[in-house]
Amino acid sequence: MNVERKRLLENDKRTKYWKRWGPYLAERQWGTVREDYSEDGDVWNSFPYEMALERAYRWGEDGIGGICDTHARLCLAFSFWNGEDPFIKERMFGLANPEGNHGEDVKECYYYLDNTPTHSYMKYLYKYPQVEFPYEALRKVNGSRTQDEPEYELVDTGVFDHDRYYDIFIEYGKKSPTDIAIRLTIFNRGDEEKKLHILPTFWARNTWFKEGVEKPTLKGEGSLIAADHPELGQWFLYGDEPKELLFTENESKEKGGYTKGGINAYLVHGEKGAINPEQVGTKGAFHYELTIPPGESREVHLRLCTDKELKHPTDEVTKTLKVRCREAEEFYGELIPTSLSDEHRMIARQACAGMLWNKMYYNLVIPSWLKGDPDFSPPLPPHDPDTARNSEWLHLHSDDVVSTPDKWEFNMFFSWDTAFHALPLSALDPSYAKHHLNLLTQEWYMHPNGMLPAYEWNFYDVNPPVHAWATLRTFKIDKKQNGAGDYTFLEQVFQKLLLNFTWWVNRKDHAGKNIFQGGFLGLDNISVFNRSAELPAGSTLYQSDATSWMGMFCLNMLAISFELSLKDVAYQGMANKFYNHFLLIADAINYSADRSHPLWNEEDGFYYDVLKMADGEEHPLKVRSLVGLMPLLAVTTIEAETLEKMPLFRKKMEWFLHHRHDLCDKVACMKTPGMNERRILSIVNQEKLVKLLSVMLDENQFLSTYGICSISKCHEETPFSLTLDGKTFTVDYEPGESKSRLFGGNSNWRGPIWFPLNILLIEALQKYHYYYGDELKVECPTGSGNFMNLWDVAAEIAQRLVRIFEKNEEGKRPVFGDYAKFQSEHFQDHLFFHEYFHGCSGKGLGASHQMGWTGCVAKLIKQLGEYGHL
């Protein structure tokens, strides 16, 4: 067992609290629902970027490359000033939703280079321009561009031309859980000597506004900032000898006296009275002023610990970092196959690092948020309990470290993102993956009616039910890695998911026909109209994807029941329940929404949504999109030996096979043994499977050089159009960002490649191969004359996804598109993991640090390496 695994074990057993400190600091706290106390719920405009410099936060903190304890009581991050900017760079800048032509978007270049599960070693890179940061240009140009035009990025402004920027590497290494070595290495990449101000900042989150809460104190003593916190005790931040120490209070400007923006006012505007000359407060910073010759670097060393008696505190920083860096190499050396190339190992390593850097302290208590805080500064008014956002989630109490998709753009938990996060996290840190899946089913998250909370913008929005899939996958990965299954975890989550399944059946199958409706289901953006909004009057939408998600939910609950049945025979009854329900769903989606019009179209060999109007007229929405491929995901295989161990289930299964031919003969239904005597349950039988794959694997439809697209290219020449009540709804193929703002914000894509569904399609193909084996081969690509078994088809799709990040024959990475700067030295090997990718070029689009699901590329690389496909 390597040293990092031992640390994880110590943390799990609670003998050493290695995870007390980590990268849990948000990269954006402003412009969030949590901090919005406006009357109209205008989140972005009520708390804009510049206001964060002067106004204290109520629910969290943010910073650059920072760390904090698990409840963000004490925080450490870094601020910089190049002498040109109008204010210090204290947090990442980005466009608010109304400012961008494609919604909100961070406009900075920063990278997660390394991290270990206990955060014993972490590395982060921030690229800071030497010229004035173009805040207004980014706002003005993006604000003037249309939906048809690309976004105006930081690299477009020219601030990186002639390498006029600093590479600031931030490293952390834990000598012990209470002793953290920190090093900043600053490279001047330009050709002129430059001066840079560096401000390592240590502060306390403002909780003392509450009655009865003791205020912490930070004091300066030479090269030391001493923090005395009523809950955390004493912590000491040592540093190389600074130019000076700067102290103020973590209070809003309205409070008066020394305030949050005091350090900025002192440094940038020369306001000497803005900082406390007694060097005491709740926010303190070392001030370093470094002159760096061209092409050279300088270092700053810090140490955060609980020991006040260190004589030469920063002398051991380099040694500690060297040891922890070596141990990180050992950890990833065992995790990522050594047979892989350095290129693939680097991609996987950075993907893993990003997954771990995106852990964030998230605090929101709905009753308190609704009530407001009159004692805060400025006073926070109450929300209207009848109209306020999430006012029906009074039980929600979040005070946890959560896995976020992106700590700037999606800086909150998302229930279905959490499921995808679990896949790579299970290999990195199975205990955390299990904790996070279990967390959202707890009574202070899950609604009493059984609904899982979606995300803070609207906890009642409907996310795809993939929690059962993630729970089962996490259980199996953990079992394979540790040699024993955590049945307590599996049973705990299963019991809560029974409530969630019942919620779906009762709330989302309005007609009781096993055809489901769901609003936003991860695929909203490729539908004809916004399914989270009101449908045409009196109409009902029978959804292929919602119904497929429920079929998949059934099968994952069935598979969990099988696992639990090995320990408790009573779960065989639950297995029968989900077997029965699955057959009903499979029958409904394949043969009729209400025995008049099926979602399966035999002529096209594809599934479509069906819109039924109030007068009974039905409109099949013939859009060739992922919605129609979703039924492929509802598949599971059952080993022969598993059936032998489940006599009660087998008896009822055989009754169905003999007495319900109407259900069992039309789908892949357990009747015929496949490879190694396995049985299969699937919405699609072999005939439908082959038809769907012929469409999916057609390079003139879904199959791109870089994966499976969201919408078929057939709509490039022939868009789908539907006119209802005088309104025309159109869907066409758009391989980049959508030209429509129908769905708001940056949630606009109608053709690009998207990792979540690609991951699920790959897994589904592997399951089909478990049953059909090498005997079933399909043409891949369609029309090529090249036939593959389904395992190799899955590997082919995975290889295309990985290709997004690889250097191509021209030495360029597709993820960077046509940005020459990103393909150059000091940039090319530092990766962005985007929300989605251009269907034709592979260029990264949307959020640039969407580690949550795009981080799954690490899992793909690992598996491809293990099976010799890379």
Beta strands, then each sheet from edge to edge (+ up, - down):
strand 1: 21-22
strand 2: 64-69
strand 3: 74-81
strand 4: 94-95
strand 5: 105-106
strand 6: 109-115
strand 7: 121-129
strand 8: 165-176
strand 9: 179-188
strand 10: 194-204
strand 11: 217-220
strand 12: 224-229
strand 13: 233-239
strand 14: 244-248
strand 15: 280-281
strand 16: 283-292
strand 17: 297-305
strand 18: 359-365
strand 19: 397-403
strand 20: 540-542
strand 21: 600-601
strand 22: 606-607
strand 23: 609-612
strand 24: 618-621
strand 25: 635-638
strand 26: 668-669
strand 27: 679-682
strand 28: 703-704
strand 29: 707-708
strand 30: 720-724
strand 31: 727-731
strand 32: 734-737
strand 33: 749-750
strand 34: 777-779
strand 35: 787-789
strand 36: 836-837
strand 37: 844-845
sheet 1: 1+ 2- 3+ 10- 16+ 14-
sheet 2: 4+ 5-
sheet 3: 6+ 7- 8+ 9- 17+ 13- 12+ 11- 15+
sheet 4: 18+ 19-
sheet 5: 20+ 23- 24+
sheet 6: 21+ 22-
sheet 7: 25+ 27- 26+
sheet 8: 28+ 29-
sheet 9: 30+ 31-
sheet 10: 32+ 33-
sheet 11: 34+ 35-
sheet 12: 36+ 37-
end
